Amino acid sequence: MLRAWWCVCENIFTVVTVSFSPIVFVECLIIRDYCGALKLVKNMISRIRPRLVTFDVTGTLLMTKLEEHYVEIGSQHGLFVEPRKLARSFKNNFMQLSKEHPIYGKHTGLGWRNWWRTIVHNVFKEQHTSVSIDTLDKVADSLISCYGTSRCWCKYPGTIDLLDFLQKRNVVLGVISNFDQRLESILEDTQIRRYFSFVLTSYDLGIEKPSLPIFEEALRLVKYFQEKEILPQEAMHIGDRVDNDYFGAKSAGWNALLIKHHNEVNEGTVPKEDIFESLKELQKHFDKVLRMS
């Protein structure tokens, strides 16, 4: 709203100042000053010291080499696959199953473990049509186990530095992730669980980002664990998905930032000042914000 007002005021000032009428000119100056004040308020709001910062996990703090792990574990069971075909198949199957059984089958009776078994079965059957169900089950169980540990996940550069930096400045940290019940063990095994006051997954809550209730639940958890009342405008969410993370948080009245990790991202209408290429760049941003507030 403030951005829209400022644009309107700038246009009014540009048009009206061409007039030679002193009265009109004075009125224009008043409008310009008012709009300048609005812009100042907007900047102040964007620089409010965040009391709560929540993170998405996959693609934000942790990364995986999916094709590498699927190829490796598949080959251990005699299933050799072409990585590029596997990657395309995984993406298509993930999207389709997410529509048929959203939130990893939480509400459809499938459950997260069988949800992932279905993905693995479909992906490998596309390149091995005659493979047995028993073999596919073994591959699926191996991958499900692997993806519950640090063996299949690694931290993005700057993850520990950023979390440590924010924690030392008394910012409450949390996780809001569209993930299944393995997330706690993954965070423990990658040695970053200790930074977070709470870990909120879509599977546990039964609601996923970008839905408003998952962000509301995060504020409730802060009040429960930290005994702190935090307003939406004092909270910030950081993630790599434009719709789920950035606009999901914005719709909840939170502040939000988008992390790209130098990947191609459909940024849409996300302001450039809210987009960061790396966690190291993000830490520099927080250093300025927390220093000024």
C-alpha positions in Angstrom: 0.0 0.0 0.0 2.8 2.4 0.9 4.6 1.6 -2.3 1.5 2.3 -4.3 1.0 5.7 -2.6 4.6 6.7 -3.2 4.3 5.9 -6.9 1.1 8.0 -7.2 2.7 10.9 -5.2 5.8 10.9 -7.4 3.6 11.1 -10.5 1.5 13.9 -9.1 4.6 15.9 -8.3 6.0 15.4 -11.7 2.8 16.5 -13.5 1.8 19.4 -11.2 5.2 21.1 -11.1 4.9 22.0 -14.7 2.2 24.5 -13.7 3.2 28.2 -13.0 0.5 28.6 -10.3 2.2 29.3 -6.9 -0.8 27.9 -5.0 -0.7 24.7 -7.0 3.0 24.5 -6.5 2.8 24.8 -2.7 0.0 22.2 -2.6 2.3 20.0 -4.7 5.1 20.4 -2.1 2.8 19.4 0.7 1.8 16.3 -1.2 5.4 15.5 -1.9 6.4 15.9 1.8 3.5 13.7 2.8 4.5 11.0 0.4 8.1 11.3 1.5 6.9 10.6 5.0 5.0 7.5 3.8 8.2 6.3 2.1 10.1 6.8 5.3 7.5 4.8 7.3 7.8 2.0 4.7 11.5 1.9 5.0 11.3 1.9 8.8 8.8 -1.0 8.7 11.1 -3.0 6.5 14.0 -2.5 8.9 12.1 -3.5 12.1 14.4 -5.8 14.0 13.1 -9.3 13.6 12.5 -11.1 16.8 11.7 -14.3 15.1 13.4 -15.8 12.0 12.1 -19.0 10.5 13.7 -21.1 7.8 12.6 -23.5 5.2 15.1 -26.4 5.1 15.4 -28.2 1.8 16.9 -25.9 -0.8 17.4 -23.2 1.8 19.7 -24.6 4.5 20.3 -28.2 3.3 20.9 -29.6 -0.2 20.9 -33.0 -1.7 22.3 -34.6 -4.9 19.2 -36.6 -5.6 20.3 -38.3 -8.8 23.6 -39.4 -7.3 21.9 -41.0 -4.3 19.2 -42.7 -6.3 21.7 -44.1 -8.8 24.1 -45.3 -6.1 21.4 -47.1 -4.0 19.6 -48.4 -7.1 22.9 -49.9 -8.4 23.4 -51.7 -5.0 20.3 -53.7 -5.8 21.1 -54.3 -9.5 19.1 -51.4 -10.9 21.2 -49.1 -13.1 19.4 -46.0 -14.3 20.1 -42.9 -16.4 20.4 -39.9 -14.1 18.7 -37.4 -16.3 15.7 -39.6 -17.0 15.5 -40.3 -13.3 15.5 -36.6 -12.4 12.7 -35.9 -14.9 10.7 -38.9 -13.7 11.2 -37.9 -10.0 9.9 -34.4 -10.6 6.9 -35.5 -12.6 6.0 -38.2 -10.0 6.5 -35.9 -7.1 4.1 -33.3 -8.6 1.5 -35.9 -9.5 1.5 -37.7 -6.1 1.4 -34.3 -4.3 -1.9 -33.6 -6.1 -3.3 -37.1 -5.4 -2.0 -37.4 -1.9 -1.1 -34.0 -0.6 1.1 -33.5 2.5 2.8 -36.9 1.9 -0.5 -38.8 2.2 -1.3 -37.4 5.6 -5.0 -37.2 5.1 -5.6 -39.9 2.5 -4.4 -42.9 4.5 -1.3 -43.5 2.5 1.1 -42.1 5.0 4.5 -40.6 4.4 6.5 -43.8 4.2 4.3 -45.4 1.6 4.1 -42.1 -0.2 7.9 -42.2 -0.7 7.8 -45.9 -1.6 5.3 -45.1 -4.4 7.7 -42.4 -5.7 10.6 -44.8 -5.7 8.7 -47.6 -7.3 7.4 -45.4 -10.1 10.8 -43.8 -10.8 12.7 -47.1 -11.1 9.9 -48.9 -13.0 10.1 -46.4 -15.8 13.6 -47.7 -16.6 13.1 -51.3 -15.4 9.7 -52.5 -16.4 10.2 -56.1 -15.2 11.7 -55.4 -11.8 10.2 -57.3 -8.9 8.2 -55.5 -6.1 10.5 -57.0 -3.5 13.5 -55.4 -5.1 11.7 -52.0 -5.4 10.8 -52.2 -1.7 14.4 -52.8 -0.8 15.5 -49.8 -2.9 12.8 -47.6 -1.4 13.5 -48.6 2.2 17.2 -47.9 1.7 16.5 -44.5 0.2 14.0 -43.6 2.9 16.5 -44.5 5.5 19.4 -42.6 3.8 17.2 -39.5 3.5 16.6 -39.5 7.2 20.3 -38.9 7.8 23.2 -36.6 6.9 24.4 -39.1 4.4 21.9 -37.8 1.8 22.0 -34.1 3.0 24.7 -31.5 3.3 24.6 -27.9 4.5 24.8 -25.0 2.1 27.9 -22.8 2.6 27.3 -20.3 5.3 24.5 -22.2 7.1 26.3 -22.6 10.5 27.7 -19.0 10.3 24.3 -17.5 9.7 22.5 -19.5 12.4 25.2 -18.8 14.9 25.2 -15.1 14.1 21.4 -14.8 14.6 21.3 -16.9 17.7 24.1 -14.8 19.4 22.0 -11.7 18.8 19.0 -13.2 20.6 16.9 -13.7 17.6 14.5 -16.6 18.1 15.0 -19.2 15.3 12.6 -21.8 14.0 11.8 -24.1 11.1 8.7 -24.1 8.9 9.0 -26.8 6.3 6.7 -28.9 4.0 8.3 -32.1 5.1 7.6 -35.5 6.7 8.4 -36.8 10.2 12.1 -37.4 9.4 13.0 -33.7 9.6 13.9 -33.7 13.3 16.4 -36.5 12.8 17.9 -34.9 9.7 18.5 -31.6 11.6 20.0 -33.5 14.5 22.3 -35.5 12.2 23.4 -32.4 10.2 24.1 -30.7 13.6 21.8 -27.7 13.2 18.8 -28.7 15.3 20.3 -27.0 18.4 19.8 -23.6 16.8 16.0 -23.9 16.6 13.4 -23.3 19.3 10.9 -25.4 17.3 10.6 -27.4 14.2 7.2 -27.2 12.5 6.5 -29.6 9.6 3.5 -29.8 7.3 3.1 -33.5 8.1 2.9 -33.0 11.8 0.5 -30.1 11.6 -1.5 -31.5 8.7 -1.3 -28.1 6.9 1.4 -27.0 4.5 2.8 -23.7 3.3 1.6 -21.3 2.0 -1.5 -21.7 4.2 -1.9 -19.0 6.8 -2.4 -21.4 9.8 1.1 -22.9 9.6 2.6 -19.4 10.1 0.1 -18.7 12.9 1.1 -22.0 14.6 4.7 -20.9 14.5 3.9 -17.8 16.5 2.0 -19.9 19.0 5.0 -22.3 19.4 7.2 -19.3 20.2 4.8 -18.2 22.9 4.7 -21.8 24.3 8.4 -22.6 24.2 9.9 -19.1 24.7 7.1 -17.4 26.6 7.4 -14.5 24.1 4.5 -12.8 22.3 5.7 -12.0 18.8 3.6 -10.1 16.3 3.5 -11.1 12.7 5.4 -7.9 11.6 8.2 -8.9 14.0 8.6 -12.3 12.3 10.5 -13.1 9.2 10.5 -16.3 7.0 13.3 -17.3 4.7 13.0 -19.9 1.9 13.7 -20.7 -1.7 10.1 -21.0 -3.0 8.4 -17.9 -4.2 4.8 -19.0 -3.5 5.2 -21.3 -0.5 7.9 -19.3 1.4 7.9 -15.7 0.2 4.3 -14.9 -0.6 3.0 -17.4 2.0 4.8 -15.5 4.8 3.8 -12.1 3.3 0.1 -13.2 3.2 0.4 -14.0 7.0 1.6 -10.4 7.6 5.3 -11.5 8.1 8.4 -10.2 6.5 10.0 -12.5 4.0 13.2 -13.0 2.1 14.0 -15.3 -0.9 17.2 -17.3 -1.1 18.4 -18.4 -4.6 21.8 -20.1 -4.0 22.7 -18.9 -7.5 19.9 -21.1 -9.0 17.4 -20.0 -11.6 14.3 -18.9 -9.8 11.0 -17.5 -11.2 11.1 -14.4 -9.0 7.8 -13.0 -10.2 7.1 -9.8 -8.4 9.5 -10.3 -5.5 11.3 -7.0 -4.9 15.0 -7.2 -5.7 16.0 -6.1 -2.2 14.3 -9.2 -0.8 16.3 -11.7 -3.0 19.7 -13.1 -2.0 22.1 -15.3 -3.9 23.7 -17.0 -0.9 23.5 -17.4 2.9 26.7 -15.4 3.2 25.1 -12.5 1.4 22.1 -12.9 3.7 24.2 -12.7 6.8 25.6 -9.4 5.6 22.1 -8.1 5.3 21.2 -9.1 8.8 24.4 -7.5 10.1 23.2 -4.2 8.7 19.6 -4.6 9.9 20.5 -5.7 13.5 23.2 -3.0 13.7 20.7 -0.2 12.8 17.9 -1.4 15.1 
